[in-house]
């Protein structure tokens, strides 16, 4: 059973930075795609960033140029470097891993950006 654990959330002032981490355990495949999603109160969960198996990345328009997704060489950890944070980035951030035709989610980590 794949399990994901996120860390790195917290409270930061606008313009600040945070780095989120997500580590997977119980994985069985080196072929995978890893995502960061977020969900703000009263809003739908949205994809923030993705890193594909081959290493290509993609981002939501709202975070392009500010957020960077990366992973370790073992493909078990994924990171989200968030710079120039804005109050509208406040949300619970979730890590998702897709492997062997299944999606696995972490429990989420809160990011709060104060004005």
Secondary structure, 3 states (H helix, E strand, C coil): CCEEEEECCEEEECCCCEEEEEEEECCCCCCCEEEEEEECCCCCCEEEEEECCCCCEEECHHHCCCEEEEECCCCCEEEEEECCCCHHHCEEEEEEEEECCEEEECCCEEEEEEC
